[in-house]
């Protein structure tokens, strides 16, 4: 039986290693309105950040590289997000 949550498109998880030997488990997902949520799953799961969706865009894939978050969409763009301002840092149209 396929148990898909209708409001969540994709889910991915990663582990970040901080300066101290503590592992932080991060989950990032995007929703149907193209917003991106970053969850902290340590102890009590909670949303750390939400990046609002953009008009006329799509998010089809997310990847985490070091401390950088990237997405790609149907319009052929690769987007890097600024996690401090919760906005687009760089968008490259292919």
C-alpha positions in Angstrom: 0.0 0.0 0.0 1.4 3.4 -1.0 1.0 5.9 1.9 1.8 9.3 0.3 1.1 12.4 2.2 -0.8 14.6 -0.3 0.7 17.9 0.8 4.4 16.8 0.8 6.0 16.3 -2.6 9.5 15.0 -1.7 11.4 14.3 1.5 15.1 14.0 1.9 17.2 13.7 5.0 20.8 14.3 5.8 23.1 14.4 8.8 25.3 17.4 9.7 28.3 17.2 12.0 28.8 20.3 14.0 32.1 21.6 15.5 31.4 19.5 18.6 31.0 15.7 18.1 27.2 16.0 18.0 25.2 14.8 15.0 22.3 16.9 14.0 19.7 15.1 11.9 18.1 17.5 9.3 15.1 16.8 7.1 14.2 19.0 4.2 11.2 18.8 2.0 9.2 20.8 -0.5 5.5 21.2 -0.7 3.1 21.6 -3.6 3.3 25.5 -3.3 7.1 25.2 -3.9 8.0 26.2 -0.4 10.9 24.4 1.2 10.9 23.4 4.9 14.0 22.5 6.9 13.3 20.4 10.0 15.5 19.6 12.9 14.8 16.0 14.0 16.9 15.9 17.1 15.0 15.3 20.4 11.7 17.0 19.4 11.2 17.4 15.7 10.5 21.0 14.7 10.6 23.3 11.7 13.8 25.4 11.8 13.2 27.4 8.6 10.7 27.8 5.8 11.6 29.3 2.5 8.5 30.6 0.7 7.7 29.4 -2.8 8.1 31.5 -5.8 5.4 32.3 -8.5 5.8 30.4 -11.8 8.4 28.1 -10.5 8.6 24.4 -9.5 10.8 22.4 -7.2 11.3 18.8 -8.4 14.6 17.9 -6.6 16.5 19.1 -3.5 20.0 18.4 -2.5 22.2 19.4 0.4 25.9 20.0 -0.2 27.9 20.9 3.0 25.8 23.8 4.4 24.3 24.8 1.0 20.8 23.9 -0.2 20.0 23.5 -3.9 16.9 22.8 -5.9 16.0 22.2 -9.5 12.7 22.5 -11.3 10.8 21.9 -14.5 11.8 25.3 -15.9 15.4 24.2 -16.1 16.7 26.3 -13.2 19.2 25.3 -10.5 18.6 27.4 -7.4 20.8 27.9 -4.3 19.1 29.3 -1.2 20.4 31.7 1.4 19.6 30.0 4.6 20.0 33.1 6.7 17.7 35.4 4.7 15.4 32.5 3.5 15.6 33.7 -0.1 17.1 32.7 -3.4 20.9 33.3 -3.4 21.7 32.3 -7.0 19.5 31.0 -9.8 21.1 29.5 -12.9 18.9 28.9 -15.9 20.2 26.0 -18.0 
